[in-house]
Amino acid sequence: MEPHANKIERARAALAEALENADGTGLIDSAAEESKAPIRSRALRLLDQRARSREELRGRLAENEEWEPRVIESVLDDLEGAKLLNDGAFAQEWVRQRAVRRGKSRRVLDRELQQKGVASHLRVEALEQVSEDDEQEVARSLAEKKASSIRDVPSDRAGKDKDLRRVVGVLARRGFAQGMSMDIARSALDERYRAISVGE
């Protein structure tokens, strides 16, 4: 992994180049740069922690009430120009990471991206990475994991319904559709009960 200092230095160099190319003269307004410097430094530290959407980064920077909104917007524009801030790339990575590692459904991922201010068309493009089959596979894996914690086959219907609610609950909290969740949960429980019965 690239050291923090190197990433910041590379980011600063990219920003300097973008600013130079912006007016074609190589001249930078020193007063404007002075007002942007602390904002840019804070933004780079936040981006070094993890990727963020423009809206999310704007919100974090706006927490400092001494910084003027127009200057914050200018810094955000600079970051986009230097390709250090990109909502499309952010959305793609957000979906990649959280669909598999966190077991999130497309519906939940879409809501999360919307909350972070990502435009609708970028959310749609990012969510195309997750097919219906992918989503079912993630849901199946979660259901099987929860079902594996069951140690005994219930002796009555009430016990089985309780187990079913537990497994479905895991899927519901991650935003999977109810019908699909019920089918997958029943299948996972049936398999678990069979395994318990034969002593696996």
N, CA, C and O of each residue as an XYZ file, in Angstrom:
800
protein
N       0.842     -1.189      0.000
C       0.000      0.000      0.000
C       0.878      1.240      0.000
O       1.885      1.298      0.706
N       0.489      2.242     -0.802
C       1.284      3.447     -0.914
C       1.229      4.227      0.399
O       0.147      4.408      0.958
N       2.378      4.692      0.901
C       2.403      5.451      2.159
C       1.546      6.701      2.060
O       1.394      7.288      0.988
N       0.989      7.099      3.199
C       0.110      8.267      3.269
C       0.789      9.509      2.698
O       0.183     10.230      1.906
N       2.038      9.770      3.089
C       2.751     10.967      2.646
C       2.884     10.995      1.129
O       2.753     12.052      0.511
N       3.145      9.838      0.527
C       3.285      9.771     -0.932
C       1.962     10.070     -1.632
O       1.937     10.755     -2.654
N       0.866      9.557     -1.083
C      -0.440      9.786     -1.685
C      -0.800     11.265     -1.646
O      -1.305     11.823     -2.621
N      -0.531     11.890     -0.502
C      -0.844     13.314     -0.371
C       0.016     14.128     -1.334
O      -0.476     15.043     -1.995
N       1.295     13.790     -1.409
C       2.204     14.522     -2.297
C       1.780     14.367     -3.753
O       1.814     15.328     -4.522
N       1.377     13.141     -4.128
C       0.925     12.904     -5.496
C      -0.354     13.693     -5.778
O      -0.528     14.238     -6.867
N      -1.240     13.747     -4.792
C      -2.481     14.494     -4.942
C      -2.206     15.986     -5.103
O      -2.832     16.651     -5.928
N      -1.275     16.508     -4.320
C      -0.940     17.930     -4.423
C      -0.351     18.261     -5.791
O      -0.664     19.295     -6.381
N       0.501     17.374     -6.283
C       1.112     17.599     -7.592
C       0.046     17.609     -8.682
O       0.083     18.439     -9.590
N      -0.904     16.678     -8.583
C      -1.977     16.614     -9.574
C      -2.839     17.866     -9.520
O      -3.252     18.390    -10.555
N      -3.109     18.344     -8.308
C      -3.905     19.556     -8.164
C      -3.184     20.764     -8.739
O      -3.789     21.590     -9.421
N      -1.902     20.864     -8.464
C      -1.120     21.989     -8.978
C      -1.153     22.005    -10.499
O      -1.278     23.062    -11.118
N      -1.040     20.830    -11.090
C      -1.066     20.736    -12.551
C      -2.432     21.134    -13.101
O      -2.527     21.828    -14.114
N      -3.484     20.688    -12.424
C      -4.841     21.023    -12.864
C      -5.075     22.522    -12.778
O      -5.674     23.113    -13.677
N      -4.601     23.142    -11.692
C      -4.776     24.582    -11.533
C      -4.002     25.345    -12.599
O      -4.485     26.351    -13.118
N      -2.825     24.880    -12.922
C      -2.004     25.540    -13.939
C      -2.674     25.463    -15.301
O      -2.669     26.427    -16.067
N      -3.248     24.310    -15.590
C      -3.896     24.126    -16.888
C      -5.227     24.853    -16.986
O      -5.730     25.099    -18.082
N      -5.795     25.195    -15.832
C      -7.128     25.792    -15.825
C      -7.147     27.157    -16.494
O      -8.091     27.464    -17.222
N      -6.116     27.997    -16.265
C      -6.141     29.313    -16.885
C      -5.139     29.456    -18.015
O      -5.085     30.486    -18.685
N      -4.345     28.413    -18.220
C      -3.430     28.405    -19.341
C      -2.225     29.314    -19.183
O      -1.397     29.399    -20.089
N      -2.112     29.985    -18.065
C      -1.010     30.931    -17.889
C       0.045     30.425    -16.936
O       1.183     30.892    -16.943
N      -0.338     29.472    -16.121
C       0.603     29.000    -15.112
C       0.614     29.909    -13.898
O       1.345     29.665    -12.939
N      -0.207     30.968    -13.941
C      -0.264     31.899    -12.813
C      -1.397     31.510    -11.885
O      -2.495     31.186    -12.336
N      -1.133     31.542    -10.606
C      -2.138     31.165     -9.628
C      -2.427     32.367     -8.743
O      -1.504     33.032     -8.273
N      -3.691     32.645     -8.517
C      -4.104     33.742     -7.645
C      -3.711     33.383     -6.212
O      -4.309     32.500     -5.597
N      -2.706     34.073     -5.693
C      -2.173     33.699     -4.373
C      -3.191     33.881     -3.259
O      -3.210     33.099     -2.309
N      -4.033     34.897     -3.359
C      -5.040     35.111     -2.319
C      -6.072     33.990     -2.333
O      -6.478     33.477     -1.290
N      -6.485     33.626     -3.546
C      -7.460     32.537     -3.650
C      -6.852     31.230     -3.160
O      -7.508     30.453     -2.466
N      -5.603     30.995     -3.521
C      -4.940     29.770     -3.085
C      -4.778     29.721     -1.573
O      -4.890     28.662     -0.956
N      -4.514     30.877     -0.989
C      -4.356     30.930      0.467
C      -5.652     30.558      1.172
O      -5.630     29.883      2.201
N      -6.781     30.997      0.621
C      -8.069     30.668      1.234
C      -8.447     29.213      1.020
O      -9.160     28.619      1.828
N      -7.953     28.636     -0.097
C      -8.293     27.237     -0.388
C      -7.369     26.232      0.291
O      -7.745     25.077      0.488
N      -6.175     26.662      0.646
C      -5.167     25.723      1.160
C      -5.635     24.880      2.342
O      -5.488     23.659      2.298
N      -6.199     25.483      3.410
C      -6.616     24.644      4.539
C      -7.781     23.718      4.188
O      -7.882     22.607      4.708
N      -8.656     24.191      3.300
C      -9.798     23.365      2.881
C      -9.296     22.180      2.069
O      -9.731     21.046      2.268
N      -8.373     22.459      1.149
C      -7.807     21.400      0.323
C      -7.078     20.369      1.192
O      -7.197     19.164      0.969
N      -6.329     20.850      2.178
C      -5.591     19.945      3.060
C      -6.541     19.012      3.802
O      -6.288     17.812      3.916
N      -7.646     19.582      4.309
C      -8.645     18.774      5.017
C      -9.301     17.775      4.060
O      -9.510     16.614      4.410
N      -9.619     18.236      2.862
C     -10.257     17.361      1.869
C      -9.352     16.189      1.508
O      -9.812     15.052      1.400
N      -8.080     16.463      1.325
C      -7.137     15.399      0.968
C      -6.998     14.382      2.093
O      -6.872     13.183      1.843
N      -7.020     14.863      3.329
C      -6.945     13.918      4.465
C      -8.181     13.023      4.493
O      -8.076     11.822      4.742
N      -9.341     13.604      4.241
C     -10.578     12.820      4.230
C     -10.578     11.802      3.083
O     -11.009     10.662      3.252
N     -10.092     12.229      1.924
C     -10.040     11.315      0.776
C      -8.989     10.234      0.963
O      -9.101      9.145      0.401
N      -7.974     10.535      1.751
C      -6.948      9.529      2.008
C      -7.485      8.417      2.912
O      -7.022      7.279      2.848
N      -8.463      8.756      3.753
C      -9.078      7.742      4.623
C      -9.894      6.758      3.797
O      -9.809      5.546      3.995
N     -10.692      7.294      2.860
C     -11.489      6.473      1.949
C     -12.106      7.356      0.881
O     -12.183      8.575      1.033
N     -12.546      6.726     -0.202
C     -13.208      7.479     -1.270
C     -14.526      8.052     -0.752
O     -15.176      7.464      0.113
N     -14.904      9.194     -1.288
C     -16.147      9.845     -0.874
C     -16.830     10.460     -2.086
O     -16.184     10.768     -3.087
N     -18.135     10.635     -1.985
C     -18.863     11.351     -3.029
C     -18.644     12.849     -2.837
O     -18.226     13.295     -1.768
N     -18.929     13.613     -3.880
C     -18.774     15.070     -3.778
C     -19.661     15.627     -2.672
O     -19.221     16.457     -1.877
N     -20.905     15.172     -2.622
C     -21.840     15.680     -1.618
C     -21.376     15.332     -0.204
O     -21.472     16.149      0.711
N     -20.878     14.123     -0.041
C     -20.391     13.691      1.269
C     -19.200     14.536      1.700
O     -19.125     14.975      2.848
N     -18.274     14.760      0.778
C     -17.094     15.565      1.095
C     -17.492     17.013      1.371
O     -16.958     17.643      2.284
N     -18.427     17.536      0.588
C     -18.907     18.897      0.820
C     -19.461     19.030      2.241
O     -19.185     20.007      2.937
N     -20.238     18.045      2.656
C     -20.823     18.074      3.990
C     -19.779     18.089      5.091
O     -19.906     18.816      6.075
N     -18.747     17.276      4.912
C     -17.690     17.227      5.928
C     -16.927     18.550      5.994
O     -16.602     19.035      7.077
N     -16.646     19.125      4.830
C     -15.904     20.391      4.798
C     -16.747     21.538      5.361
O     -16.219     22.453      5.994
N     -18.050     21.482      5.127
C     -18.943     22.544      5.593
C     -19.108     22.549      7.110
O     -19.660     23.492      7.675
N     -18.628     21.494      7.766
C     -18.690     21.474      9.239
C     -17.868     22.611      9.837
O     -18.142     23.066     10.948
N     -16.860     23.068      9.096
C     -16.079     24.225      9.534
C     -16.788     25.480      9.040
O     -16.714     25.816      7.858
N     -17.470     26.167      9.940
C     -18.298     27.304      9.556
C     -17.479     28.511      9.106
O     -18.036     29.461      8.557
N     -16.176     28.488      9.327
C     -15.326     29.603      8.898
C     -15.027     29.542      7.397
O     -14.603     30.538      6.811
N     -15.242     28.400      6.783
C     -14.941     28.246      5.364
C     -16.158     28.627      4.523
O     -17.263     28.131      4.741
N     -15.933     29.510      3.568
C     -17.023     29.977      2.715
C     -17.459     28.876      1.742
O     -16.620     28.191      1.158
N     -18.774     28.710      1.573
C     -19.281     27.682      0.655
C     -18.707     27.792     -0.754
O     -18.422     26.771     -1.379
N     -18.529     29.025     -1.274
C     -18.018     29.186     -2.644
C     -16.576     28.711     -2.752
O     -16.158     28.214     -3.798
N     -15.805     28.864     -1.658
C     -14.417     28.412     -1.681
C     -14.380     26.889     -1.591
O     -13.555     26.237     -2.230
N     -15.277     26.341     -0.798
C     -15.377     24.873     -0.717
C     -15.716     24.309     -2.086
O     -15.122     23.319     -2.511
N     -16.674     24.934     -2.790
C     -17.048     24.465     -4.118
C     -15.869     24.539     -5.078
O     -15.685     23.655     -5.915
N     -15.079     25.587     -4.957
C     -13.915     25.736     -5.824
C     -12.905     24.622     -5.573
O     -12.316     24.088     -6.513
N     -12.706     24.273     -4.304
C     -11.789     23.170     -3.963
C     -12.327     21.857     -4.519
O     -11.573     21.045     -5.056
N     -13.630     21.654     -4.388
C     -14.236     20.432     -4.917
C     -14.064     20.356     -6.433
O     -13.790     19.287     -6.980
N     -14.226     21.494     -7.108
C     -14.007     21.530     -8.563
C     -12.566     21.169     -8.901
O     -12.306     20.426     -9.848
N     -11.622     21.709     -8.108
C     -10.206     21.392     -8.334
C      -9.951     19.899     -8.179
O      -9.224     19.299     -8.971
N     -10.552     19.305     -7.158
C     -10.355     17.882     -6.898
C     -10.935     17.037     -8.028
O     -10.352     16.029     -8.428
N     -12.084     17.458     -8.533
C     -12.665     16.735     -9.671
C     -11.784     16.885    -10.904
O     -11.587     15.928    -11.654
N     -11.255     18.087    -11.113
C     -10.382     18.320    -12.258
C      -9.118     17.481    -12.196
O      -8.577     17.080    -13.227
N      -8.649     17.215    -10.976
C      -7.446     16.396    -10.791
C      -7.784     14.912    -10.697
O      -6.908     14.080    -10.458
N      -9.084     14.583    -10.891
C      -9.568     13.194    -10.852
C      -9.365     12.530     -9.481
O      -9.190     11.316     -9.384
N      -9.392     13.335     -8.454
C      -9.310     12.802     -7.090
C     -10.694     12.681     -6.459
O     -10.851     12.126     -5.371
N     -11.691     13.209     -7.160
C     -13.072     13.161     -6.705
C     -13.918     12.821     -7.920
O     -13.931     13.562     -8.903
N     -14.634     11.686     -7.849
C     -15.379     11.213     -9.011
C     -16.556     10.375     -8.514
O     -16.381      9.249     -8.049
N     -17.744     10.937     -8.620
C     -18.920     10.238     -8.095
C     -19.193      8.915     -8.800
O     -19.664      7.966     -8.173
N     -18.901      8.843    -10.101
C     -19.123      7.596    -10.827
C     -18.224      6.484    -10.323
O     -18.681      5.371    -10.065
N     -16.936      6.792    -10.183
C     -15.989      5.798     -9.681
C     -16.298      5.439     -8.233
O     -16.170      4.282     -7.832
N     -16.706      6.438     -7.450
C     -17.068      6.195     -6.054
C     -18.230      5.204     -5.966
O     -18.192      4.253     -5.185
N     -19.263      5.443     -6.781
C     -20.443      4.570     -6.755
C     -20.094      3.149     -7.169
O     -20.572      2.191     -6.563
N     -19.266      3.006     -8.194
C     -18.851      1.673     -8.653
C     -18.149      0.914     -7.526
O     -18.443     -0.255     -7.273
N     -17.230      1.583     -6.866
C     -16.468      0.934     -5.796
C     -17.347      0.638     -4.583
O     -17.203     -0.407     -3.949
N     -18.250      1.550     -4.265
C     -19.161      1.361     -3.127
C     -19.981      0.077     -3.330
O     -20.116     -0.733     -2.414
N     -20.518     -0.093     -4.526
C     -21.325     -1.282     -4.823
C     -20.461     -2.532     -4.785
O     -20.854     -3.544     -4.204
N     -19.274     -2.466     -5.407
C     -18.389     -3.640     -5.422
C     -18.065     -4.106     -4.008
O     -18.128     -5.300     -3.713
N     -17.723     -3.180     -3.152
C     -17.293     -3.534     -1.805
C     -18.451     -4.053     -0.944
O     -18.315     -5.059     -0.248
N     -19.573     -3.366     -1.000
C     -20.639     -3.651     -0.041
C     -21.613     -4.731     -0.497
O     -22.302     -5.322      0.335
N     -21.687     -5.000     -1.792
C     -22.582     -6.058     -2.258
C     -22.077     -7.414     -1.799
O     -22.866     -8.258     -1.374
N     -20.778     -7.630     -1.879
C     -20.214     -8.934     -1.534
C     -19.759     -8.979     -0.076
O     -20.165     -9.861      0.680
N     -18.921     -8.028      0.310
C     -18.347     -8.074      1.665
C     -19.365     -7.838      2.765
O     -19.286     -8.444      3.833
N     -20.325     -6.951      2.502
C     -21.325     -6.635      3.528
C     -22.652     -7.339      3.292
O     -23.540     -7.292      4.143
N     -22.791     -7.992      2.144
C     -24.035     -8.700      1.860
C     -25.233     -7.784      1.726
O     -26.321     -8.110      2.200
N     -25.045     -6.632      1.079
C     -26.141     -5.677      0.926
C     -26.890     -5.925     -0.390
O     -26.296     -6.304     -1.399
N     -28.182     -5.705     -0.352
C     -29.002     -5.837     -1.562
C     -28.854     -4.593     -2.434
O     -28.367     -3.555     -1.985
N     -29.283     -4.718     -3.682
C     -29.243     -3.566     -4.589
C     -30.108     -2.430     -4.060
O     -29.755     -1.259     -4.198
N     -31.232     -2.774     -3.461
C     -32.133     -1.737     -2.942
C     -31.459     -0.920     -1.844
O     -31.558      0.306     -1.825
N     -30.774     -1.604     -0.932
C     -30.079     -0.904      0.154
C     -28.907     -0.093     -0.390
O     -28.682      1.039      0.037
N     -28.164     -0.668     -1.327
C     -27.029      0.046     -1.913
C     -27.490      1.308     -2.629
O     -26.836      2.347     -2.542
N     -28.605      1.222     -3.331
C     -29.142      2.389     -4.026
C     -29.512      3.476     -3.025
O     -29.242      4.656     -3.251
N     -30.127      3.076     -1.927
C     -30.515      4.047     -0.899
C     -29.285      4.700     -0.268
O     -29.276      5.906     -0.021
N     -28.253      3.903     -0.009
C     -27.025      4.443      0.573
C     -26.370      5.465     -0.356
O     -25.937      6.529      0.086
N     -26.303      5.134     -1.637
C     -25.699      6.054     -2.604
C     -26.530      7.326     -2.754
O     -25.988      8.420     -2.911
N     -27.839      7.169     -2.704
C     -28.714      8.335     -2.788
C     -28.465      9.266     -1.600
O     -28.416     10.486     -1.759
N     -28.309      8.683     -0.415
C     -28.033      9.475      0.786
C     -26.705     10.212      0.685
O     -26.514     11.250      1.319
N     -25.792      9.677     -0.109
C     -24.492     10.317     -0.288
C     -24.479     11.296     -1.456
O     -23.426     11.805     -1.841
N     -25.650     11.552     -2.011
C     -25.772     12.563     -3.047
C     -25.348     12.131     -4.432
O     -25.105     12.981     -5.289
N     -25.253     10.838     -4.677
C     -24.850     10.355     -6.002
C     -26.045     10.423     -6.951
O     -27.145      9.988     -6.612
N     -25.816     10.970     -8.130
C     -26.888     11.151     -9.117
C     -27.505      9.817     -9.531
O     -26.846      8.776     -9.507
N     -28.779      9.869     -9.911
C     -29.537      8.671    -10.259
C     -28.867      7.843    -11.351
O     -28.758      6.624    -11.217
N     -28.418      8.482    -12.424
C     -27.851      7.721    -13.546
C     -26.549      7.033    -13.143
O     -26.228      5.969    -13.672
N     -25.796      7.622    -12.213
C     -24.562      6.985    -11.743
C     -24.876      5.802    -10.826
O     -24.158      4.802    -10.820
N     -25.950      5.929    -10.058
C     -26.367      4.810     -9.200
C     -26.801      3.622    -10.046
O     -26.445      2.479     -9.758
N     -27.576      3.902    -11.095
C     -28.049      2.837    -11.985
C     -26.868      2.112    -12.614
O     -26.837      0.882    -12.647
N     -25.895      2.871    -13.113
C     -24.717      2.264    -13.742
C     -23.946      1.400    -12.751
O     -23.512      0.300    -13.094
N     -23.775      1.883    -11.537
C     -23.019      1.128    -10.532
C     -23.742     -0.152    -10.138
O     -23.109     -1.188     -9.933
N     -25.057     -0.083    -10.033
C     -25.828     -1.242     -9.583
C     -25.943     -2.319    -10.656
O     -26.323     -3.452    -10.361
N     -25.614     -1.968    -11.908
C     -25.624     -2.969    -12.976
C     -24.561     -4.043    -12.747
O     -24.609     -5.107    -13.365
N     -23.609     -3.768    -11.866
C     -22.580     -4.768    -11.541
C     -23.165     -5.980    -10.827
O     -22.599     -7.072    -10.874
N     -24.306     -5.779    -10.166
C     -24.910     -6.840     -9.355
C     -26.129     -7.390    -10.082
O     -27.156     -6.720    -10.187
N     -26.009     -8.612    -10.582
C     -27.126     -9.241    -11.283
C     -28.093     -9.856    -10.270
O     -27.800     -9.938     -9.077
N     -29.242    -10.283    -10.771
C     -30.223    -10.953     -9.899
C     -29.627    -12.242     -9.344
O     -29.860    -12.589     -8.186
N     -28.858    -12.949    -10.168
C     -28.205    -14.177     -9.706
C     -27.177    -13.882     -8.613
O     -27.068    -14.619     -7.633
N     -26.427    -12.796     -8.794
C     -25.452    -12.398     -7.772
C     -26.147    -12.122     -6.453
O     -25.693    -12.546     -5.390
N     -27.257    -11.404     -6.541
C     -27.990    -11.025     -5.341
C     -28.535    -12.269     -4.625
O     -28.485    -12.361     -3.398
N     -29.050    -13.211     -5.399
C     -29.563    -14.443     -4.797
C     -28.441    -15.240     -4.144
O     -28.640    -15.841     -3.088
N     -27.284    -15.248     -4.753
C     -26.149    -15.980     -4.197
C     -25.701    -15.382     -2.868
O     -25.391    -16.113     -1.927
N     -25.668    -14.063     -2.793
C     -25.306    -13.401     -1.535
C     -26.347    -13.717     -0.468
O     -26.000    -14.034      0.670
N     -27.623    -13.630     -0.834
C     -28.696    -13.916      0.115
C     -28.634    -15.366      0.590
O     -28.848    -15.649      1.769
N     -28.342    -16.275     -0.327
C     -28.240    -17.695      0.033
C     -27.102    -17.933      1.027
O     -27.243    -18.686      1.990
N     -25.989    -17.282      0.772
C     -24.835    -17.426      1.660
C     -25.156    -16.921      3.062
O     -24.790    -17.554      4.052
N     -25.838    -15.784      3.147
C     -26.215    -15.225      4.451
C     -27.202    -16.146      5.175
O     -27.094    -16.365      6.381
N     -28.164    -16.680      4.417
C     -29.165    -17.562      5.019
C     -28.518    -18.848      5.540
O     -28.841    -19.317      6.631
N     -27.616    -19.401      4.757
C     -26.937    -20.640      5.179
C     -26.074    -20.411      6.417
O     -25.992    -21.268      7.297
N     -25.441    -19.257      6.472
C     -24.608    -18.939      7.633
C     -25.464    -18.830      8.892
O     -25.101    -19.357      9.944
N     -26.606    -18.141      8.781
C     -27.490    -18.009      9.939
C     -28.080    -19.361     10.312
O     -28.163    -19.695     11.494
N     -28.487    -20.138      9.324
C     -29.081    -21.446      9.602
C     -28.089    -22.392     10.269
O     -28.481    -23.257     11.052
N     -26.807    -22.228      9.959
C     -25.794    -23.120     10.531
C     -25.654    -22.965     12.041
O     -25.074    -23.823     12.706
N     -26.191    -21.862     12.588
C     -26.119    -21.652     14.049
C     -27.185    -22.457     14.793
O     -27.150    -22.560     16.019
N     -28.130    -23.024     14.047
C     -29.190    -23.835     14.669
C     -28.630    -25.202     15.030
O     -27.987    -25.853     14.207
N     -28.872    -25.632     16.248
C     -28.287    -26.884     16.746
C     -29.269    -28.045     16.796
O     -28.849    -29.202     16.782
N     -30.576    -27.759     16.854
C     -31.574    -28.823     16.974
C     -32.734    -28.570     16.026
O     -33.055    -27.430     15.691
N     -33.351    -29.664     15.605
C     -34.562    -29.553     14.787
C     -35.736    -29.340     15.727
O     -35.968    -30.169     16.607
N     -36.492    -28.244     15.567
C     -37.633    -27.995     16.457
C     -38.659    -29.131     16.375
O     -38.837    -29.762     15.333
N     -39.310    -29.362     17.481
C     -40.275    -30.460     17.546
C     -41.670    -30.044     17.093
O     -42.529    -30.894     16.857
N     -41.896    -28.745     16.973
C     -43.229    -28.289     16.570
C     -43.136    -27.166     15.537
O     -42.058    -26.658     15.226
N     -44.304    -26.805     15.022
C     -44.378    -25.780     13.990
C     -43.914    -24.416     14.507
O     -43.261    -23.654     13.794
N     -44.263    -24.128     15.755
C     -43.899    -22.829     16.324
C     -42.375    -22.648     16.352
O     -41.863    -21.563     16.075
N     -41.670    -23.714     16.685
C     -40.211    -23.653     16.729
C     -39.616    -23.428     15.349
O     -38.666    -22.663     15.183
N     -40.188    -24.104     14.366
C     -39.700    -23.932     12.993
C     -39.996    -22.526     12.471
O     -39.183    -21.934     11.761
N     -41.166    -22.000     12.832
C     -41.501    -20.632     12.422
C     -40.549    -19.623     13.056
O     -40.184    -18.623     12.438
N     -40.155    -19.898     14.293
C     -39.213    -19.011     14.985
C     -37.860    -19.012     14.274
O     -37.247    -17.962     14.080
N     -37.405    -20.202     13.889
C     -36.141    -20.298     13.137
C     -36.255    -19.557     11.807
O     -35.333    -18.853     11.396
N     -37.396    -19.725     11.142
C     -37.598    -19.072      9.851
C     -37.544    -17.553     10.000
O     -36.929    -16.866      9.184
N     -38.190    -17.032     11.043
C     -38.176    -15.577     11.264
C     -36.753    -15.074     11.477
O     -36.397    -13.990     11.016
N     -35.950    -15.858     12.171
C     -34.570    -15.446     12.424
C     -33.760    -15.347     11.134
O     -33.018    -14.387     10.923
N     -33.910    -16.341     10.287
C     -33.147    -16.345      9.030
C     -33.667    -15.258      8.090
O     -32.882    -14.534      7.478
N     -34.975    -15.147      7.979
C     -35.558    -14.108      7.117
C     -35.163    -12.726      7.621
O     -34.932    -11.814      6.827
N     -35.087    -12.572      8.928
C     -34.717    -11.283      9.511
C     -33.346    -10.820      9.069
O     -33.136     -9.633      8.818
N     -32.405    -11.760      8.972
C     -31.049    -11.424      8.509
C     -31.108    -10.854      7.093
O     -30.432     -9.872      6.785
N     -31.911    -11.466      6.243
C     -32.017    -11.018      4.851
C     -32.800     -9.706      4.748
O     -32.457     -8.834      3.951
N     -33.837     -9.576      5.548
C     -34.654     -8.357      5.515
C     -33.835     -7.138      5.924
O     -33.985     -6.060      5.349
N     -32.971     -7.313      6.920
C     -32.160     -6.177      7.381
C     -31.189     -5.703      6.310
O     -30.714     -4.569      6.360
N     -30.893     -6.559      5.344
C     -29.995     -6.165      4.252
C     -30.756     -5.788      2.996
O     -30.162     -5.570      1.940
N     -32.077     -5.710      3.115
C     -32.888     -5.171      2.034
C     -33.308     -6.120      0.942
O     -33.772     -5.679     -0.109
N     -33.157     -7.430      1.160
C     -33.571     -8.372      0.117
C     -35.093     -8.487      0.072
O     -35.768     -8.363      1.093
N     -35.619     -8.726     -1.125
C     -37.066     -8.809     -1.328
C     -37.661     -9.918     -0.469
O     -37.039    -10.960     -0.262
N     -38.868     -9.684      0.027
C     -39.490    -10.619      0.969
C     -39.711    -12.000      0.373
O     -39.405    -13.009      1.007
N     -40.243    -12.048     -0.848
C     -40.525    -13.344     -1.457
C     -39.269    -14.173     -1.639
O     -39.245    -15.357     -1.305
N     -38.224    -13.550     -2.170
C     -36.964    -14.246     -2.367
C     -36.372    -14.670     -1.021
O     -35.841    -15.772     -0.884
N     -36.470    -13.791     -0.042
C     -35.917    -14.098      1.281
C     -36.589    -15.311      1.905
O     -35.925    -16.160      2.500
N     -37.917    -15.390      1.767
C     -38.647    -16.529      2.337
C     -38.232    -17.829      1.667
O     -37.985    -18.827      2.343
N     -38.155    -17.822      0.342
C     -37.780    -19.034     -0.393
C     -36.381    -19.510     -0.004
O     -36.165    -20.693      0.259
N     -35.440    -18.574      0.027
C     -34.055    -18.924      0.339
C     -33.918    -19.365      1.792
O     -33.176    -20.299      2.095
N     -34.634    -18.691      2.691
C     -34.564    -19.049      4.106
C     -35.128    -20.447      4.339
O     -34.546    -21.228      5.091
N     -36.254    -20.773      3.703
C     -36.848    -22.112      3.857
C     -35.893    -23.181      3.343
O     -35.714    -24.225      3.969
N     -35.284    -22.906      2.199
C     -34.350    -23.865      1.618
C     -33.141    -24.084      2.532
O     -32.706    -25.217      2.738
N     -32.611    -22.999      3.072
C     -31.450    -23.100      3.963
C     -31.805    -23.864      5.238
O     -31.013    -24.673      5.723
N     -32.985    -23.609      5.772
C     -33.413    -24.314      6.990
C     -33.661    -25.791      6.721
O     -33.267    -26.638      7.522
N     -34.305    -26.109      5.610
C     -34.542    -27.515      5.276
C     -33.219    -28.270      5.191
O     -33.100    -29.391      5.686
N     -32.230    -27.649      4.562
C     -30.920    -28.274      4.427
C     -30.245    -28.440      5.790
O     -29.596    -29.450      6.063
N     -30.416    -27.427      6.631
C     -29.817    -27.509      7.967
C     -30.488    -28.590      8.810
O     -29.810    -29.357      9.493
N     -31.801    -28.650      8.764
C     -32.516    -29.686      9.512
C     -32.099    -31.086      9.037
O     -31.920    -32.001      9.842
N     -31.949    -31.230      7.718
C     -31.530    -32.525      7.176
C     -30.139    -32.889      7.699
O     -29.893    -34.027      8.099
N     -29.233    -31.904      7.688
C     -27.866    -32.161      8.164
C     -27.848    -32.559      9.630
O     -27.103    -33.454     10.029
N     -28.681    -31.885     10.440
C     -28.748    -32.210     11.876
C     -29.285    -33.633     12.049
O     -28.778    -34.408     12.859
N     -30.316    -33.956     11.273
C     -30.955    -35.266     11.407
C     -30.037    -36.432     11.093
O     -30.138    -37.498     11.700
N     -29.127    -36.218     10.127
C     -28.221    -37.307      9.752
C     -26.879    -37.196     10.478
O     -25.962    -37.983     10.241
N     -26.784    -36.203     11.366
C     -25.579    -36.079     12.184
C     -24.390    -35.465     11.512
O     -23.254    -35.749     11.895
N     -24.610    -34.624     10.512
C     -23.478    -33.973      9.831
C     -22.954    -32.811     10.659
O     -22.005    -32.142     10.252
